[in-house]
């Protein structure tokens, strides 16, 4: 076995980060130890450090007064200018203008400059701001320093020297993937490989069932991986295949990046309680609503746990400072939670009942592009409707196996509702619907990522599928200009869906004209539903199935060539081993190569 001693999986989550690792020098001769979870040291109260499996993905920016005395400093960070983890979220709920949250969602937000210091978006004057890349790098750097201070300090095995598999949503496009790699590099983690989160969750299940998985699922089964976390919802389809008697796995479809999850549910419950309090004559201010949101989440998790009762008290601080006597008390009931969550987020719907878009105002606050329809079941109907018809050419029409992942789905009530909805879509086959039990809904992604690293190193069952999207570049049609009519843009497929990491393609014999020395614009497009397109396909009518990803405005400088000259070029594309996308324009005639870099500014 070659490679680093540790194989590390990192779940860089919207709500929590988790680090799992396999020690290849530990275990029996014939096998290595199973994935272990790194207990992350973090501040839970001023001056108090505790180790936890989950590192909350929140950054609190303390005041100079709070930093005095070093009670918010970690051993490797004597200044304590960025507080990460458990106390960051609890203190940030009290001072929301100093709290950075949902950095991963900002990282894939096409409408903003993701390299600019925009977080926290509502920071008052004088509070430092950071870009989504820097915020993401902060979590990774924190994990690196925590590891190096504990495991690395004991045996010299620093985290940056290990093989690292970093998970991302399957819905991340090429730009968000590239930015994730940049964030890791900024944190000092250069040797990383990207892995889709639903696949990582499935690898965690495979590790537990490595001896009997073939007895549980078989050829023709279509597995839905349903991941509902604190801030996002993600869907993937994995098909069980059979070739020459050998079973295999192929990821055949991924969904959109949906900003919809537990945070939406908690806020809905908070407003329900706020309405009850206001009906009794007390109106809550924005600070109290924000605190109520946080406290409701804790109460909801208690109610939906196996040991949950029928009612949990909820406390809301009084207005202003020191108003202990003004503290408000109410309670959250289990019946209320189940009714609001099931009716508002998981309603029964028909399989052709897709999300409804409501009209939006022309002006809105700068923020994340949250979905307007909160019904997860309707988003699931759309995902299955789009992909079972276009991407799944054999096997079940609808998924007949489900693997859940994400903290929201720890509730049996929520899992059961999703299975019931899926069952109504299967009609007489509903009894065949099977649930795969996740080893741990909070930790599975990180554990599966480290196991995937072991499979890559030693061999074993791998999920095939390659890149999740087809990618295109806009080609302007050569035709006479017409007043008032913009030039027609065709979509040229440069990377087909399913292209494997570490492979490259070119379009030999297909040349295009590139203007050099003058400002030009490139349009990058993508599709999750056009699985049949191949490299070189030129699509004229693409608006309904292909969506813009980003643009690149640049000037291609060619030494010795008159500015404004059009030179013939060919396109080359590569999916790197890391999981990112490289595109280049090559002029054989001039001996020139122009690498295209995605624009990340809104």
C-alpha positions as CSV (number, residue, x, y, z in Angstrom):
1,X,0.0,0.0,0.0
2,X,1.5,3.4,-1.0
3,X,0.4,6.9,-0.1
4,X,0.1,8.8,3.1
5,X,-0.5,7.1,6.5
6,X,-3.9,8.7,6.9
7,X,-6.7,8.8,4.3
8,X,-8.8,11.8,5.3
9,X,-12.4,12.6,4.3
10,X,-13.7,16.1,5.0
11,X,-17.4,17.1,4.9
12,X,-17.3,20.9,4.4
13,X,-20.9,21.3,5.2
14,X,-23.2,24.3,5.1
15,X,-24.2,23.8,8.8
16,X,-21.4,21.5,10.1
17,X,-18.0,20.3,9.1
18,X,-16.8,16.8,9.9
19,X,-13.4,15.2,9.5
20,X,-13.0,11.4,9.2
21,X,-9.8,9.4,8.7
22,X,-8.5,5.9,8.2
23,X,-5.2,5.0,9.8
24,X,-3.6,2.6,7.3
25,X,-1.0,1.5,9.9
26,X,-3.8,0.5,12.3
27,X,-5.8,-2.7,12.1
28,X,-5.2,-6.4,11.3
29,X,-2.8,-7.6,8.6
30,X,-5.5,-8.3,6.1
31,X,-7.3,-5.0,6.6
32,X,-7.0,-1.5,7.9
33,X,-9.1,0.1,10.6
34,X,-12.5,1.5,9.8
35,X,-13.1,5.2,9.4
36,X,-12.7,7.2,12.6
37,X,-14.2,10.6,13.3
38,X,-11.8,13.4,14.5
39,X,-13.0,15.0,17.7
40,X,-12.5,18.7,16.9
41,X,-11.4,20.9,19.9
42,X,-13.5,24.1,19.9
43,X,-14.6,26.8,22.3
44,X,-18.0,26.2,23.8
45,X,-18.0,29.1,26.2
46,X,-15.3,31.8,27.0
47,X,-12.3,30.0,28.3
48,X,-13.8,26.5,27.9
49,X,-12.6,24.1,25.2
50,X,-14.4,20.8,24.4
51,X,-13.9,18.2,21.7
52,X,-16.9,17.5,19.4
53,X,-17.5,15.3,16.3
54,X,-19.2,18.3,14.6
55,X,-17.6,21.7,13.9
56,X,-20.5,24.1,13.3
57,X,-19.8,26.0,10.0
58,X,-20.1,29.5,11.6
59,X,-17.5,32.2,12.1
60,X,-18.0,34.9,14.8
61,X,-15.9,38.1,14.5
62,X,-15.3,39.2,18.1
63,X,-14.8,42.7,19.3
64,X,-11.5,43.9,20.7
65,X,-13.0,43.8,24.2
66,X,-14.1,40.2,23.7
67,X,-10.6,39.2,22.6
68,X,-9.0,40.7,25.8
69,X,-7.7,38.0,28.2
70,X,-7.4,35.4,25.5
71,X,-10.6,33.6,26.5
72,X,-11.7,33.2,22.9
73,X,-8.3,32.0,21.6
74,X,-7.3,28.5,20.7
75,X,-3.8,27.1,21.5
76,X,-2.7,27.5,17.8
77,X,-4.4,31.0,17.5
78,X,-3.4,33.3,20.3
79,X,-5.2,36.3,18.7
80,X,-8.6,34.8,18.4
81,X,-9.7,37.2,15.7
82,X,-12.1,34.6,14.1
83,X,-14.0,32.3,16.4
84,X,-15.2,29.1,14.7
85,X,-17.5,26.4,16.0
86,X,-20.0,25.9,18.8
87,X,-19.6,29.2,20.7
88,X,-19.4,31.1,17.4
89,X,-23.0,30.2,16.6
90,X,-24.4,30.8,20.1
91,X,-22.6,34.2,20.4
92,X,-23.4,35.1,16.8
93,X,-27.1,34.5,17.4
94,X,-26.8,37.3,20.0
95,X,-24.8,39.6,17.7
96,X,-25.9,38.5,14.2
97,X,-24.0,41.3,12.4
98,X,-20.8,39.6,13.4
99,X,-21.7,36.1,12.3
100,X,-20.7,34.5,9.0
101,X,-23.0,31.6,8.0
102,X,-23.8,29.5,4.9
103,X,-20.4,30.2,3.3
104,X,-20.8,27.1,1.1
105,X,-24.0,28.4,-0.4
106,X,-22.4,31.8,-1.0
107,X,-19.5,30.0,-2.7
108,X,-21.9,28.7,-5.5
109,X,-24.0,31.9,-5.7
110,X,-23.6,33.1,-9.3
111,X,-25.0,36.6,-8.6
112,X,-22.2,37.9,-6.5
113,X,-18.4,38.4,-6.7
114,X,-17.3,35.4,-4.6
115,X,-13.8,36.8,-4.3
116,X,-15.0,40.0,-2.7
117,X,-15.4,40.6,1.1
118,X,-19.2,40.4,1.3
119,X,-19.7,38.3,4.5
120,X,-21.4,39.0,6.9
121,X,-23.8,40.7,4.4
122,X,-25.4,42.8,7.2
123,X,-22.2,43.7,9.1
124,X,-22.2,47.1,10.6
125,X,-19.5,49.6,9.9
126,X,-16.2,48.7,11.5
127,X,-16.8,44.9,11.4
128,X,-14.3,43.1,9.0
129,X,-15.8,41.2,6.1
130,X,-14.5,38.2,4.2
131,X,-15.2,36.6,0.9
132,X,-16.9,33.2,0.6
133,X,-13.6,31.7,-0.4
134,X,-11.8,33.1,2.7
135,X,-14.7,31.9,4.9
136,X,-14.6,28.4,3.5
137,X,-10.8,28.4,3.8
138,X,-11.2,29.4,7.4
139,X,-13.0,26.2,8.3
140,X,-10.5,24.1,6.5
141,X,-7.5,25.9,8.1
142,X,-9.2,25.4,11.5
143,X,-9.5,21.7,10.9
144,X,-5.8,21.6,9.7
145,X,-4.5,23.4,12.8
146,X,-6.7,21.4,15.2
147,X,-5.4,18.1,13.6
148,X,-1.8,19.3,13.6
149,X,-2.1,20.4,17.3
150,X,-3.4,16.9,18.3
151,X,-2.7,14.0,16.0
152,X,0.0,15.7,14.1
153,X,1.7,16.9,17.2
154,X,1.9,13.3,18.6
155,X,3.3,11.6,15.5
156,X,4.4,14.3,13.1
157,X,1.7,13.4,10.5
158,X,0.5,16.8,9.5
159,X,-2.9,17.1,7.8
160,X,-1.5,18.8,4.7
161,X,0.7,15.8,4.1
162,X,-2.2,13.3,4.0
163,X,-4.5,12.2,1.1
164,X,-7.6,14.3,1.5
165,X,-11.0,13.8,-0.1
166,X,-13.2,16.9,0.2
167,X,-16.9,16.5,-0.4
168,X,-19.1,19.0,-2.3
169,X,-22.7,19.0,-3.3
170,X,-23.4,17.0,-6.4
171,X,-25.1,20.1,-7.7
172,X,-21.9,22.2,-7.6
173,X,-21.1,23.4,-11.1
174,X,-17.5,23.8,-12.5
175,X,-17.0,27.3,-11.0
176,X,-18.1,26.3,-7.5
177,X,-15.8,23.2,-7.7
178,X,-12.9,25.4,-8.8
179,X,-13.5,27.8,-5.9
180,X,-13.6,25.0,-3.4
181,X,-10.2,23.9,-4.6
182,X,-8.9,27.4,-4.3
183,X,-10.3,27.6,-0.7
184,X,-8.5,24.4,0.2
185,X,-5.3,25.7,-1.4
186,X,-5.6,28.9,0.6
187,X,-5.9,26.8,3.8
188,X,-2.6,25.0,2.9
189,X,-4.3,21.8,1.7
190,X,-3.0,21.3,-1.8
191,X,-3.3,17.5,-2.3
192,X,-7.1,17.1,-2.4
193,X,-9.7,15.3,-4.5
194,X,-13.3,16.3,-4.8
195,X,-16.2,13.8,-4.1
196,X,-19.9,14.4,-4.4
197,X,-21.7,14.3,-1.1
198,X,-24.4,11.8,-2.1
199,X,-21.8,9.4,-3.4
200,X,-19.9,9.8,-0.1
201,X,-23.0,8.9,1.8
202,X,-23.5,5.8,-0.3
203,X,-19.9,4.8,0.2
204,X,-20.5,5.0,4.0
205,X,-23.4,2.6,3.5
206,X,-21.3,0.3,1.3
207,X,-18.5,0.2,3.9
208,X,-21.0,-1.1,6.5
209,X,-22.4,-3.6,4.0
210,X,-19.3,-4.6,2.1
211,X,-20.0,-8.3,2.7
212,X,-23.8,-8.3,1.9
213,X,-24.7,-5.3,-0.3
214,X,-25.4,-7.6,-3.2
215,X,-28.1,-9.3,-1.2
216,X,-29.8,-6.0,-0.4
217,X,-29.8,-4.3,-3.9
218,X,-29.4,-5.8,-7.3
219,X,-29.5,-5.2,-11.1
220,X,-32.2,-2.8,-12.2
221,X,-32.5,-1.1,-8.8
222,X,-32.5,2.7,-8.9
223,X,-31.3,4.3,-5.7
224,X,-32.4,7.8,-4.7
225,X,-30.0,9.5,-2.4
226,X,-32.0,12.2,-0.6
227,X,-29.9,14.7,1.4
228,X,-31.6,17.3,3.4
229,X,-29.3,19.3,5.6
230,X,-29.5,22.5,7.5
231,X,-29.3,24.8,4.5
232,X,-29.6,22.8,1.4
233,X,-31.4,19.9,-0.3
234,X,-29.6,17.6,-2.8
235,X,-30.8,14.7,-4.8
236,X,-28.9,12.0,-6.8
237,X,-29.8,8.8,-8.6
238,X,-27.5,5.8,-8.6
239,X,-28.3,2.8,-10.8
240,X,-27.2,-0.8,-10.0
241,X,-25.9,-2.3,-13.2
242,X,-24.8,-5.8,-14.2
243,X,-22.2,-6.5,-16.9
244,X,-20.9,-10.0,-17.6
245,X,-22.3,-11.2,-14.3
246,X,-20.6,-8.5,-12.2
247,X,-22.6,-5.9,-10.3
248,X,-21.7,-2.2,-10.6
249,X,-22.9,1.2,-9.6
250,X,-23.4,4.2,-11.8
251,X,-24.4,7.7,-10.8
252,X,-26.9,8.7,-13.5
253,X,-28.3,12.0,-12.4
254,X,-27.9,14.9,-9.9
255,X,-30.3,17.7,-9.0
256,X,-30.1,21.4,-8.7
257,X,-28.5,23.2,-5.7
258,X,-31.6,23.9,-3.6
259,X,-31.3,26.4,-0.8
260,X,-33.9,24.7,1.3
261,X,-33.5,22.8,4.5
262,X,-33.6,22.7,8.2
263,X,-33.0,26.5,8.5
264,X,-36.2,27.2,6.6
265,X,-38.1,24.8,8.9
266,X,-36.7,26.3,12.1
267,X,-37.5,29.9,10.9
268,X,-41.1,28.8,10.1
269,X,-41.5,27.3,13.6
270,X,-40.0,30.5,15.1
271,X,-42.6,32.7,13.3
272,X,-45.4,30.4,14.4
273,X,-44.4,30.8,18.1
274,X,-43.8,34.6,17.5
275,X,-47.4,34.8,16.2
276,X,-48.7,33.1,19.4
277,X,-46.7,35.5,21.6
278,X,-47.9,38.6,19.6
279,X,-51.5,37.3,20.0
280,X,-51.0,37.6,23.7
281,X,-49.9,41.3,23.3
282,X,-46.1,41.2,23.0
283,X,-44.5,42.0,19.7
284,X,-41.0,40.6,19.2
285,X,-38.2,42.7,17.6
286,X,-35.8,41.4,15.0
287,X,-33.2,40.4,17.6
288,X,-35.7,38.4,19.5
289,X,-36.9,36.7,16.4
290,X,-33.3,35.8,15.5
291,X,-32.7,34.3,19.0
292,X,-36.0,32.5,18.9
293,X,-35.0,30.9,15.6
294,X,-31.9,29.5,17.3
295,X,-33.7,28.3,20.4
296,X,-36.5,26.7,18.3
297,X,-34.0,24.6,16.4
298,X,-32.7,23.1,19.7
299,X,-36.3,22.5,20.9
300,X,-37.3,20.9,17.5
301,X,-34.3,18.5,17.6
302,X,-35.3,17.4,21.1
303,X,-38.9,16.8,20.1
304,X,-38.0,14.8,17.0
305,X,-35.3,12.7,18.7
306,X,-36.1,9.2,20.0
307,X,-36.2,10.5,23.5
308,X,-38.3,13.5,22.6
309,X,-41.4,14.3,24.7
310,X,-44.6,16.1,23.8
311,X,-43.4,19.6,24.7
312,X,-40.2,21.6,25.1
313,X,-39.9,25.0,26.8
314,X,-38.5,27.9,24.7
315,X,-37.0,31.1,26.2
316,X,-36.7,34.5,24.5
317,X,-34.6,37.3,26.0
318,X,-36.3,40.6,26.9
319,X,-35.7,43.7,24.8
320,X,-32.5,45.7,25.6
321,X,-29.7,44.8,27.8
322,X,-30.1,43.5,31.3
323,X,-33.9,43.1,31.1
324,X,-34.0,39.7,32.8
325,X,-37.4,40.4,34.1
326,X,-38.6,40.9,30.5
327,X,-37.6,37.4,29.5
328,X,-40.4,35.6,27.6
329,X,-41.3,32.0,28.0
330,X,-43.3,29.7,25.7
331,X,-43.1,26.2,24.5
332,X,-42.9,24.2,21.3
333,X,-45.2,21.1,21.0
334,X,-44.4,18.0,19.1
335,X,-47.8,18.0,17.4
336,X,-47.2,21.5,16.3
337,X,-43.7,20.7,14.8
338,X,-45.0,17.7,12.9
339,X,-48.0,19.5,11.5
340,X,-46.0,22.6,10.3
341,X,-43.1,20.6,8.9
342,X,-45.2,18.0,7.1
343,X,-47.8,20.3,5.7
344,X,-45.4,23.2,4.8
345,X,-42.3,21.3,3.6
346,X,-43.4,17.7,2.8
347,X,-47.0,17.8,1.6
348,X,-48.4,15.0,-0.4
349,X,-48.4,15.8,-4.1
350,X,-48.7,14.1,-7.5
351,X,-45.6,13.2,-9.4
352,X,-46.3,15.8,-12.0
353,X,-46.9,18.5,-9.4
354,X,-43.7,20.6,-9.6
355,X,-42.6,23.7,-7.7
356,X,-44.4,26.9,-8.3
357,X,-42.4,30.1,-8.9
358,X,-43.9,33.2,-7.4
359,X,-43.4,36.7,-8.9
360,X,-40.5,38.5,-7.3
361,X,-39.9,42.2,-6.7
362,X,-37.5,44.0,-8.9
363,X,-35.4,45.2,-5.9
364,X,-34.5,43.0,-3.0
365,X,-31.8,42.8,-0.3
366,X,-28.5,41.3,-1.3
367,X,-28.7,37.7,-0.1
368,X,-28.7,34.0,-1.1
369,X,-31.1,32.8,-3.9
370,X,-33.4,30.8,-1.6
371,X,-36.1,28.8,-3.4
372,X,-39.6,30.3,-3.2
373,X,-41.5,27.0,-3.0
374,X,-40.7,25.3,0.3
375,X,-42.2,21.9,-0.6
376,X,-39.3,19.5,-0.8
377,X,-41.7,16.8,-2.2
378,X,-42.5,19.0,-5.2
379,X,-38.8,19.6,-5.9
380,X,-38.3,15.8,-5.6
381,X,-41.1,15.3,-8.1
382,X,-39.5,17.6,-10.5
383,X,-36.1,15.9,-10.1
384,X,-37.4,12.5,-10.7
385,X,-39.7,13.6,-13.6
386,X,-36.8,15.3,-15.4
387,X,-34.2,12.5,-14.9
388,X,-36.0,9.2,-15.1
389,X,-37.3,10.1,-18.6
390,X,-34.1,11.5,-20.0
391,X,-31.2,10.0,-18.0
392,X,-32.3,6.5,-16.9
393,X,-32.5,4.3,-19.9
394,X,-33.0,1.0,-18.1
395,X,-34.2,-0.3,-14.8
396,X,-37.0,1.3,-12.7
397,X,-38.9,4.2,-14.0
398,X,-39.0,5.7,-10.5
399,X,-36.4,5.0,-7.8
400,X,-37.3,1.9,-5.8
401,X,-34.5,2.3,-3.2
402,X,-33.9,5.3,-0.9
403,X,-30.8,6.3,1.1
404,X,-31.3,9.3,3.4
405,X,-28.6,11.7,4.5
406,X,-28.5,15.0,6.4
407,X,-29.4,16.1,9.9
408,X,-33.0,17.0,9.0
409,X,-33.7,13.3,8.1
410,X,-32.8,12.0,11.6
411,X,-36.5,12.4,12.3
412,X,-38.3,9.2,11.5
413,X,-41.5,11.2,10.9
414,X,-39.9,13.1,8.1
415,X,-38.3,10.0,6.5
416,X,-41.6,8.2,6.7
417,X,-43.4,11.0,5.0
418,X,-41.0,11.1,2.0
419,X,-41.3,7.3,1.7
420,X,-45.1,7.6,1.7
421,X,-45.0,10.3,-1.0
422,X,-42.7,8.2,-3.2
423,X,-45.0,5.2,-2.6
424,X,-48.0,7.1,-4.0
425,X,-46.0,7.7,-7.2
426,X,-45.1,4.0,-7.6
427,X,-48.7,2.8,-7.5
428,X,-48.9,-1.0,-7.3
429,X,-45.1,-1.3,-6.8
430,X,-45.1,0.7,-3.5
431,X,-44.5,-2.4,-1.5
432,X,-41.2,-2.8,-3.3
433,X,-39.8,0.6,-2.0
434,X,-36.8,-0.1,0.1
435,X,-34.9,2.1,2.6
436,X,-31.2,1.7,3.1
437,X,-30.3,2.6,6.7
438,X,-27.5,5.2,6.9
439,X,-24.7,4.4,9.4
440,X,-25.0,8.0,10.7
441,X,-26.9,10.9,9.1
442,X,-24.5,13.5,10.5
443,X,-21.2,11.7,9.9
444,X,-21.8,9.5,6.9
445,X,-20.5,11.9,4.3
446,X,-17.1,12.3,5.9
447,X,-16.8,8.6,6.7
448,X,-17.8,7.7,3.2
449,X,-15.2,10.1,1.8
450,X,-12.3,8.5,3.7
451,X,-13.6,5.0,2.7
452,X,-13.7,6.1,-0.9
453,X,-10.0,7.1,-0.6
454,X,-9.2,3.6,0.6
455,X,-11.1,2.1,-2.3
456,X,-9.1,4.2,-4.7
457,X,-5.9,3.2,-3.1
458,X,-6.5,-0.6,-2.7
459,X,-9.2,-1.4,-5.2
460,X,-12.8,-2.2,-4.7
461,X,-16.3,-1.3,-5.8
462,X,-16.5,2.3,-7.1
463,X,-19.5,4.4,-8.2
464,X,-19.0,5.4,-11.8
465,X,-20.6,8.3,-13.5
466,X,-17.9,10.9,-14.1
467,X,-18.8,14.6,-14.2
468,X,-22.4,15.4,-13.3
469,X,-23.2,17.9,-16.0
470,X,-22.7,18.4,-19.7
471,X,-20.8,21.7,-20.4
472,X,-21.1,24.0,-23.4
473,X,-19.6,27.1,-24.7
474,X,-21.6,29.7,-26.6
475,X,-20.9,30.0,-30.3
476,X,-22.2,33.1,-32.2
477,X,-24.0,32.1,-35.4
478,X,-22.5,33.6,-38.6
479,X,-25.3,35.4,-40.3
480,X,-26.1,38.9,-41.5
481,X,-26.9,41.4,-38.8
482,X,-30.6,42.3,-38.3
483,X,-31.5,45.6,-36.6
484,X,-32.9,45.1,-33.2
485,X,-32.3,41.4,-33.2
486,X,-29.3,40.1,-31.2
487,X,-27.0,37.5,-32.8
488,X,-28.1,33.9,-32.3
489,X,-26.1,31.9,-29.9
490,X,-25.6,28.1,-30.3
491,X,-24.4,25.8,-27.5
492,X,-21.4,23.7,-28.4
493,X,-20.9,20.7,-26.2
494,X,-17.3,20.6,-24.9
495,X,-17.7,18.2,-21.9
496,X,-20.3,15.5,-22.0
497,X,-22.1,14.3,-18.9
498,X,-20.3,11.3,-17.5
499,X,-16.8,12.2,-18.6
500,X,-14.4,10.6,-16.1
501,X,-11.9,12.5,-14.0
502,X,-8.4,12.5,-15.5
503,X,-9.6,12.4,-19.1
504,X,-9.5,15.0,-21.9
505,X,-11.2,15.5,-25.2
506,X,-10.6,17.7,-28.2
507,X,-12.5,18.6,-31.4
508,X,-10.0,17.8,-34.2
509,X,-10.9,19.2,-37.5
510,X,-13.5,21.6,-35.9
511,X,-12.1,25.1,-36.0
512,X,-13.6,28.3,-34.8
513,X,-12.6,31.9,-35.2
514,X,-11.0,33.6,-32.2
515,X,-10.6,37.4,-32.1
516,X,-7.3,38.3,-30.5
517,X,-6.1,41.6,-29.1
518,X,-9.6,43.0,-28.5
519,X,-12.1,42.5,-25.6
520,X,-14.2,39.4,-26.1
521,X,-16.8,37.5,-24.1
522,X,-17.1,33.8,-23.6
523,X,-20.4,32.2,-22.3
524,X,-20.3,29.0,-20.4
525,X,-23.4,26.9,-20.2
526,X,-24.3,23.6,-18.5
527,X,-27.1,21.0,-18.3
528,X,-27.9,18.2,-15.9
529,X,-30.6,16.6,-18.1
530,X,-28.9,16.4,-21.6
531,X,-27.1,13.1,-21.0
532,X,-27.1,12.1,-24.7
533,X,-25.1,15.0,-26.0
534,X,-21.5,14.3,-27.1
535,X,-18.5,16.5,-27.7
536,X,-18.9,18.6,-30.8
537,X,-22.8,18.6,-30.7
538,X,-24.0,22.1,-31.6
539,X,-27.4,22.8,-30.2
540,X,-29.5,25.6,-31.6
541,X,-32.6,25.5,-29.4
542,X,-31.2,25.1,-25.9
543,X,-32.9,27.6,-23.6
544,X,-35.2,25.0,-21.9
545,X,-32.6,22.4,-21.1
546,X,-29.3,24.3,-20.9
547,X,-28.6,27.1,-18.4
548,X,-25.9,29.8,-18.3
549,X,-23.2,29.1,-15.7
550,X,-20.9,32.2,-16.1
551,X,-19.2,34.4,-18.6
552,X,-15.6,35.4,-19.2
553,X,-14.7,38.8,-20.4
554,X,-11.1,39.1,-21.5
555,X,-8.7,40.0,-24.2
556,X,-6.7,37.2,-25.8
557,X,-3.2,38.6,-26.5
558,X,-1.3,37.0,-29.3
559,X,2.3,38.3,-29.7
560,X,3.1,39.2,-33.3
561,X,-0.5,39.1,-34.4
562,X,-2.4,42.3,-35.4
563,X,-5.1,43.2,-32.8
564,X,-8.5,42.4,-34.1
565,X,-7.3,39.5,-36.2
566,X,-9.4,36.4,-36.3
567,X,-7.3,33.2,-36.0
568,X,-8.5,29.6,-36.3
569,X,-8.5,27.7,-33.0
570,X,-9.6,24.3,-31.8
571,X,-11.2,23.5,-28.4
572,X,-9.7,21.2,-25.8
573,X,-11.3,20.2,-22.5
574,X,-10.2,18.2,-19.5
575,X,-11.8,16.9,-16.3
576,X,-8.9,16.9,-13.9
577,X,-8.1,14.2,-11.4
578,X,-9.2,16.6,-8.7
579,X,-12.6,17.0,-10.3
580,X,-12.3,20.5,-11.8
581,X,-12.7,21.5,-15.4
582,X,-10.0,22.9,-17.7
583,X,-10.9,24.5,-21.1
584,X,-8.4,25.8,-23.7
585,X,-8.3,27.3,-27.2
586,X,-5.4,26.0,-29.3
587,X,-4.1,27.6,-32.5
588,X,-2.0,24.9,-34.3
589,X,-1.2,27.5,-37.0
590,X,0.3,30.1,-34.6
591,X,1.5,27.7,-32.0
592,X,-0.6,29.4,-29.3
593,X,-2.7,28.1,-26.4
594,X,-5.2,30.2,-24.5
595,X,-6.5,28.8,-21.2
596,X,-10.0,29.9,-20.3
597,X,-10.7,30.7,-16.6
598,X,-14.2,31.0,-15.2
599,X,-15.4,34.3,-14.1
600,X,-16.6,34.3,-10.4
601,X,-17.9,37.8,-10.2
602,X,-21.7,38.4,-10.3
